[in-house]
């Protein structure tokens, strides 16, 4: 590489626009090109022709990247940050370019601490409020009390109910789930409480309901606020007596069931409106648990996207090796009325309609990439922040200062998400804010 002309700056910018923080190596592991995002993440722009192993691994004794590349193997590893930034790591994913060299995809690794990601029974988060929910679920699970999980559609209410079951002394018993909004009242009564032969036309034999099928286990009543009032009275009777009377039956059947309920409505408001019984609410709402919507924990979106991509790569015909920064920016600014389920559906759409190893904005559903409408003000042209607000531009205002200020405005002053929109690390963003005179508090 020595003596060879450096690639024009547009090449690096094109690399960054397509794949973010990227380094291209030749067959001898020398640096051919570096995107501006990669230089920002590393804290400097490494010289062309320099050994990538020396840049990334230095003299560290643990050298997974160096060992894999020298052996000609693809690698996905987390290494200490080459600039020796305390507590910071760098994730390096290397992909071969046939015999011509390598592409290295760089990301800031996860730091230990309060924002470190955790997985709780299939639910991923780095959000402190969500982690507090996990702690409540863990403590409540061992107590045989009724729990009411409140959350919007797609927020993970059934996953929370399953966690309560799996962590409880009833974990070896059955887990049954029924959506109380999915059936008309007459069918829902039979599904919940069972029926005896001849109870109605078509009842040719005795059939147990979900309460009997969940005996010595857990019954999850999803959308419990949708129960008709007449069934609420019968459910209250079961909760109080621990006996269920099948439709058409005369003899109560004893049941030993823990009830976990869920709703997207406020039960107290439903009681005040006369749509839900107060005595049943107090029976079901012994321990209330509130799941925050995804739009209130936006820092979880990149984590969930990467987690779902890794999962789908094992199952789908397409394999995504990298997520373009513009794609992650679009996914991070959407409000997700369908929450985590909707995010996963977006990625399923992208796998179905897109091609190639990079997840591009054009792979996403139309509601994410179409022109901004008035009903989506959060994605409109970023509003200017008044000088009295937390983000104050430097004087005179440079193009870089405007970009940072706009990113902070779009993300409501979240430095983590602003850094993601800009394609730089949080540390680099903080340093640039200090240098440009933009308030960091």
Phi and psi in degrees as a GROMACS rama.xvg file:
@    title "Ramachandran Plot"
@    xaxis  label "Phi"
@    yaxis  label "Psi"
@TYPE xy
-60.3269  134.497  UNK-2
85.3985  -12.4577  UNK-3
-81.6349  141.265  UNK-4
-62.6205  142.271  UNK-5
-70.4081  145.474  UNK-6
-64.9507  148.826  UNK-7
-61.529  153.294  UNK-8
-56.6078  -29.7951  UNK-9
-61.1578  -28.6839  UNK-10
-64.0857  -46.7616  UNK-11
-63.0987  -41.0515  UNK-12
-65.4468  -37.577  UNK-13
-65.1306  -40.9815  UNK-14
-59.1344  -45.1391  UNK-15
-63.8499  -42.1598  UNK-16
-63.8306  -34.2819  UNK-17
-82.0527  -45.3447  UNK-18
-132.179  6.93475  UNK-19
80.506  -131.909  UNK-20
-80.5244  104.894  UNK-21
-135.206  140.903  UNK-22
-124.122  138.335  UNK-23
-109.403  130.826  UNK-24
-116.754  152.671  UNK-25
-86.4097  -175.153  UNK-26
-65.4  -20.6888  UNK-27
-97.7381  15.8356  UNK-28
67.2387  26.1548  UNK-29
-94.5355  148.07  UNK-30
-74.8481  124.774  UNK-31
-100.365  -38.1445  UNK-32
-154.652  149.052  UNK-33
-136.145  130.274  UNK-34
-76.691  154.947  UNK-35
-56.9682  -34.8043  UNK-36
-64.6566  -38.6007  UNK-37
-66.6769  -40.9908  UNK-38
-62.423  -40.5532  UNK-39
-64.6406  -39.6186  UNK-40
-67.3585  -38.0541  UNK-41
-77.1829  -22.2903  UNK-42
91.5261  -0.180367  UNK-43
-163.558  165.524  UNK-44
-101.043  106.644  UNK-45
-65.6294  146.277  UNK-46
-66.1001  140.108  UNK-47
-64.7135  139.94  UNK-48
91.3133  -10.8662  UNK-49
-77.0522  151.05  UNK-50
-66.7784  125.203  UNK-51
-65.2917  -32.4187  UNK-52
-61.9417  -42.499  UNK-53
-65.4824  -37.997  UNK-54
-67.0963  -43.9431  UNK-55
-87.8749  -37.0306  UNK-56
-104.428  -26.5012  UNK-57
53.6233  -130.753  UNK-58
-106.66  16.9808  UNK-59
-64.3608  140.773  UNK-60
-69.6985  -31.6387  UNK-61
-90.9609  112.86  UNK-62
-130.199  62.9323  UNK-63
-65.2741  -35.445  UNK-64
-67.7954  -47.5006  UNK-65
-60.9604  -43.8471  UNK-66
-65.2326  -42.1589  UNK-67
-67.7136  -45.2337  UNK-68
-65.3414  -39.9789  UNK-69
-66.1265  -26.0084  UNK-70
-90.7338  -0.616581  UNK-71
76.9654  23.641  UNK-72
-106.541  145.048  UNK-73
-65.8308  153.171  UNK-74
-144.22  146.989  UNK-75
-135.571  103.976  UNK-76
-139.92  153.13  UNK-77
-108.624  124.241  UNK-78
-124.555  159.653  UNK-79
-59.1005  145.196  UNK-80
-59.6101  130.491  UNK-81
-58.3813  -26.2757  UNK-82
-84.2918  7.64786  UNK-83
58.01  37.5958  UNK-84
-73.883  123.405  UNK-85
-58.3715  128.399  UNK-86
77.9871  -1.8659  UNK-87
-100.127  147.124  UNK-88
-130.232  167.654  UNK-89
-129.599  129.599  UNK-90
-95.1855  127.348  UNK-91
-121.224  123.982  UNK-92
-119.963  119.653  UNK-93
-107.129  131.579  UNK-94
-128.34  132.783  UNK-95
-73.5696  148.53  UNK-96
-107.093  69.3174  UNK-97
52.643  -125.5  UNK-98
-100.825  6.31277  UNK-99
-87.1827  -14.2692  UNK-100
148.379  -149.426  UNK-101
-141.094  154.6  UNK-102
-114.673  127.027  UNK-103
-107.757  122.284  UNK-104
-100.846  123.699  UNK-105
-112.596  140.214  UNK-106
-141.99  153.197  UNK-107
-70.4857  128.858  UNK-108
-74.8586  172.892  UNK-109
-83.9144  126.659  UNK-110
-84.4052  149.909  UNK-111
-70.9462  150.728  UNK-112
133.777  -162.63  UNK-113
-63.8363  -26.4633  UNK-114
-99.0574  11.8952  UNK-115
-67.4218  139.108  UNK-116
-71.5115  145.931  UNK-117
-134.438  153.971  UNK-118
-119.463  122.204  UNK-119
-119.854  100.654  UNK-120
49.8907  50.0587  UNK-121
89.117  -4.10604  UNK-122
-107.385  118.023  UNK-123
-97.1244  141.546  UNK-124
-162.357  158.786  UNK-125
-127.574  6.96821  UNK-126
-82.461  129.756  UNK-127
-59.1768  -38.1278  UNK-128
-65.7346  -39.8094  UNK-129
-69.7459  -36.604  UNK-130
-64.5943  -34.3623  UNK-131
-64.5747  -38.0606  UNK-132
-60.9713  -43.089  UNK-133
-60.3996  -39.601  UNK-134
-65.6126  -39.4643  UNK-135
-63.6763  -45.3643  UNK-136
-60.4434  -40.3522  UNK-137
-62.9811  -41.8293  UNK-138
-72.4707  -40.2329  UNK-139
-73.6907  -28.7318  UNK-140
-55.8772  -36.7401  UNK-141
-79.5419  -11.8717  UNK-142
-94.7802  132.707  UNK-143
-84.9765  65.2031  UNK-144
-122.228  160.008  UNK-145
-75.3308  141.195  UNK-146
-125.985  136.753  UNK-147
-112.713  118.676  UNK-148
-99.0577  121.762  UNK-149
-108.403  131.531  UNK-150
-178.313  158.868  UNK-151
-71.878  167.023  UNK-152
-59.6158  136.094  UNK-153
80.1214  5.54877  UNK-154
-82.7504  -11.223  UNK-155
107.932  28.5146  UNK-156
-64.6658  -41.0652  UNK-157
-69.6074  -34.64  UNK-158
-61.9189  -39.3871  UNK-159
-64.3672  -40.9442  UNK-160
-64.3842  -41.459  UNK-161
-65.2589  -36.35  UNK-162
-62.8924  -42.946  UNK-163
-59.2389  -40.6204  UNK-164
-68.3321  -48.1359  UNK-165
-66.1654  -25.5491  UNK-166
-94.4227  -0.238913  UNK-167
-97.5796  166.359  UNK-168
-63.2113  -11.9349  UNK-169
-90.8157  9.46025  UNK-170
-59.0964  -25.7489  UNK-171
-85.2284  -5.59521  UNK-172
-90.4346  179.658  UNK-173
-75.0308  152.806  UNK-174
-117.796  118.401  UNK-175
-118.114  142.494  UNK-176
-132.672  140.495  UNK-177
-143.973  137.709  UNK-178
-92.5318  113.148  UNK-179
-71.3854  -12.5093  UNK-180
-95.8876  -2.84776  UNK-181
-91.4464  -12.6184  UNK-182
-129.328  149.969  UNK-183
-67.4171  162.206  UNK-184
-56.4002  -43.5994  UNK-185
-66.9116  -39.1645  UNK-186
-73.3477  -37.4257  UNK-187
-62.9771  -38.4772  UNK-188
-60.6902  -45.2178  UNK-189
-66.49  -39.0502  UNK-190
-65.1539  -38.4073  UNK-191
-76.3723  -48.998  UNK-192
-106.373  -7.57116  UNK-193
81.592  176.213  UNK-194
-149.338  161.638  UNK-195
-103.636  163.511  UNK-196
-59.0874  133.618  UNK-197
82.8127  4.02902  UNK-198
-64.5306  -30.8463  UNK-199
-158.919  170.831  UNK-200
-60.1296  126.177  UNK-201
97.3073  -9.10378  UNK-202
-84.3417  82.8949  UNK-203
-87.9107  -7.22253  UNK-204
-156.512  162.561  UNK-205
-63.8678  140.468  UNK-206
-138.027  121.906  UNK-207
-72.4023  148.693  UNK-208
-93.576  -176.268  UNK-209
-63.7562  -31.7438  UNK-210
-62.2994  -45.5374  UNK-211
-68.9052  -37.809  UNK-212
-69.7853  -21.634  UNK-213
-95.7428  12.4343  UNK-214
-53.6576  129.567  UNK-215
65.7429  21.8167  UNK-216
-136.442  -145.557  UNK-217
-124.963  135.659  UNK-218
-112.386  123.172  UNK-219
-101.89  115.11  UNK-220
-101.193  95.4856  UNK-221
-79.7529  145.055  UNK-222
51.5552  51.0954  UNK-223
-66.0036  -23.1855  UNK-224
-66.886  -14.8348  UNK-225
-86.8166  -1.64079  UNK-226
-62.0863  132.721  UNK-227
-63.0803  152.615  UNK-228
-58.1965  -37.9436  UNK-229
-65.4449  -33.6934  UNK-230
-78.1188  -27.853  UNK-231
-60.0399  -40.3144  UNK-232
-63.1385  -41.2447  UNK-233
-70.1235  -37.5831  UNK-234
-64.4874  -41.7706  UNK-235
-58.1337  -41.0068  UNK-236
-62.3096  -40.8342  UNK-237
-65.2712  -43.6349  UNK-238
-62.0573  -39.5475  UNK-239
-76.0951  -39.5421  UNK-240
-99.6364  -15.1448  UNK-241
59.6151  30.473  UNK-242
-132.793  144.472  UNK-243
-119.428  139.196  UNK-244
-109.041  109.283  UNK-245
-62.1713  155.737  UNK-246
-60.6485  125.911  UNK-247
82.8042  -2.42607  UNK-248
-91.6886  163.819  UNK-249
-117.452  -21.9437  UNK-250
-107.042  120.613  UNK-251
-64.4198  147.23  UNK-252
-112.163  126.401  UNK-253
-69.2354  140.316  UNK-254
-136.235  144.288  UNK-255
-120.9  95.8221  UNK-256
-136.147  137.435  UNK-257
-94.1725  131.539  UNK-258
-101.975  126.528  UNK-259
-117.412  122.277  UNK-260
-110.245  161.721  UNK-261
-146.294  150.29  UNK-262
-159.486  152.93  UNK-263
-97.7282  -2.23054  UNK-264
-100.035  159.532  UNK-265
-84.4807  113.441  UNK-266
-63.0193  -33.5985  UNK-267
-62.6127  -38.6786  UNK-268
-67.8409  -36.1598  UNK-269
-66.4722  -37.8261  UNK-270
-64.0065  -45.5021  UNK-271
-61.9564  -31.1162  UNK-272
-85.3257  -1.96005  UNK-273
80.599  14.0746  UNK-274
-98.8573  -6.98358  UNK-275
-143.755  141.632  UNK-276
-74.3987  132.009  UNK-277
-65.3642  -39.1885  UNK-278
-66.8168  -34.4567  UNK-279
-71.4415  -38.7115  UNK-280
-58.1142  -44.7003  UNK-281
-66.5379  -28.9933  UNK-282
-72.2754  -38.062  UNK-283
-86.4311  -27.2515  UNK-284
-101.58  46.0404  UNK-285
-65.4134  -45.833  UNK-286
-125.768  109.78  UNK-287
-86.2992  139.849  UNK-288
-128.559  130.322  UNK-289
-112.624  122.194  UNK-290
-94.8398  119.638  UNK-291
-68.8513  143.834  UNK-292
-69.9673  160.493  UNK-293
-63.2663  -32.9025  UNK-294
-66.2378  -17.4049  UNK-295
-92.8663  -1.18568  UNK-296
-137.894  60.4347  UNK-297
-64.1212  -23.8443  UNK-298
-64.5894  -15.8205  UNK-299
-79.4658  -16.957  UNK-300
-63.2521  -50.2573  UNK-301
-59.0208  -38.8845  UNK-302
-61.7475  -46.3302  UNK-303
-66.7106  -39.7384  UNK-304
-59.7459  -48.4881  UNK-305
-65.8537  -38.2325  UNK-306
-63.6774  -45.8049  UNK-307
-68.8301  -36.138  UNK-308
-62.6738  -44.4223  UNK-309
-61.8192  -38.9606  UNK-310
-67.8184  -45.0516  UNK-311
-69.5699  -28.744  UNK-312
-59.6489  -28.6591  UNK-313
-79.2424  -13.5098  UNK-314
-119.729  -29.3754  UNK-315
-90.3732  163.425  UNK-316
-70.8484  -28.7127  UNK-317
-92.5347  145.973  UNK-318
-121.357  121.282  UNK-319
-98.779  120.466  UNK-320
-94.3288  -24.5883  UNK-321
-152.546  152.014  UNK-322
-110.955  118.546  UNK-323
-61.0753  140.235  UNK-324
-55.0015  -38.3237  UNK-325
-64.083  -33.7885  UNK-326
-66.7576  -46.294  UNK-327
-64.1182  -35.0207  UNK-328
-64.5536  -43.3366  UNK-329
-62.4129  -45.5285  UNK-330
-65.0299  -29.9945  UNK-331
-80.9962  -15.929  UNK-332
-103.742  -6.2185  UNK-333
-75.5603  151.568  UNK-334
-88.4523  -16.5471  UNK-335
53.3873  69.3491  UNK-336
-61.4922  -25.0629  UNK-337
-94.0166  4.38142  UNK-338
58.3655  -143.293  UNK-339
-60.9749  -36.7513  UNK-340
-61.6945  -40.186  UNK-341
-67.9456  -39.0562  UNK-342
-59.9551  -45.4167  UNK-343
-64.1107  -37.2868  UNK-344
-64.2256  -38.3216  UNK-345
-58.627  -43.0893  UNK-346
-70.4338  -35.9396  UNK-347
-61.4159  -40.0443  UNK-348
-60.1552  -46.3441  UNK-349
-61.7016  -40.3562  UNK-350
-65.2941  -34.9012  UNK-351
-75.5374  -39.5229  UNK-352
-100.874  -20.1287  UNK-353
-91.3522  169.103  UNK-354
-138.132  162.779  UNK-355
89.3105  169.432  UNK-356
-85.1074  -5.75025  UNK-357
-112.029  130.297  UNK-358
-80.6559  110.061  UNK-359
-102.999  158.711  UNK-360
-56.5945  -33.437  UNK-361
-69.3264  -11.6571  UNK-362
-79.7436  -14.5416  UNK-363
-85.3289  160.193  UNK-364
-61.4515  157.751  UNK-365
-57.5819  -34.4179  UNK-366
-65.2444  -14.7342  UNK-367
-95.0544  -28.0857  UNK-368
-112.178  -6.41399  UNK-369
-70.6981  163.135  UNK-370
-56.1219  147.316  UNK-371
-68.3596  131.8  UNK-372
-104.147  167.632  UNK-373
-66.7968  -20.4755  UNK-374
-84.8791  5.029  UNK-375
-123.958  62.1127  UNK-376
-62.861  -23.3733  UNK-377
-70.8268  -15.6004  UNK-378
-107.16  6.24802  UNK-379
-71.6782  176.093  UNK-380
-51.9102  127.535  UNK-381
-55.0156  133.612  UNK-382
-73.793  146.17  UNK-383
-75.7188  142.73  UNK-384
-95.9542  131.784  UNK-385
-63.7864  149.929  UNK-386
-58.3432  -22.3112  UNK-387
-81.9323  -8.27868  UNK-388
-78.7945  -178.215  UNK-389
-68.1124  -28.7645  UNK-390
-103.691  112.763  UNK-391
-116.488  122.044  UNK-392
-70.8257  152.771  UNK-393
-75.1983  157.56  UNK-394
-119.877  129.031  UNK-395
-70.5105  156.392  UNK-396
-80.7726  121.608  UNK-397
-91.2541  161.837  UNK-398
-57.7766  -37.7946  UNK-399
-66.1446  -40.3241  UNK-400
-62.6256  -39.6675  UNK-401
-64.7508  -40.836  UNK-402
-62.5807  -43.7499  UNK-403
-66.1535  -43.9484  UNK-404
-62.9466  -40.7957  UNK-405
-65.3351  -39.9845  UNK-406
-62.9332  -41.1776  UNK-407
-66.1762  -36.7589  UNK-408
-65.817  -43.2088  UNK-409
-63.8386  -31.1501  UNK-410
-104.045  14.3489  UNK-411
58.0051  41.913  UNK-412
70.3319  20.5498  UNK-413
-83.272  112.541  UNK-414
-68.9624  -31.2693  UNK-415
-62.6505  -49.2658  UNK-416
-73.891  -32.5073  UNK-417
-63.2676  -41.4097  UNK-418
-62.3601  -38.7218  UNK-419
-64.9277  -41.6002  UNK-420
-63.174  -35.5689  UNK-421
-84.4713  -12.0556  UNK-422
75.3912  27.6155  UNK-423
-128.425  170.067  UNK-424
-79.1635  162.575  UNK-425
-62.9312  -37.3734  UNK-426
-62.8691  -45.3535  UNK-427
-63.6129  -41.1718  UNK-428
-59.7127  -45.5565  UNK-429
-60.8368  -43.4127  UNK-430
-63.8063  -41.6342  UNK-431
-68.1439  -35.6049  UNK-432
-63.4974  -41.8543  UNK-433
-63.676  -45.0871  UNK-434
-66.0557  -31.1842  UNK-435
-93.8368  -1.43234  UNK-436
78.7239  23.355  UNK-437
-91.4061  129.015  UNK-438
-58.0346  135.713  UNK-439
-101.336  -2.99521  UNK-440
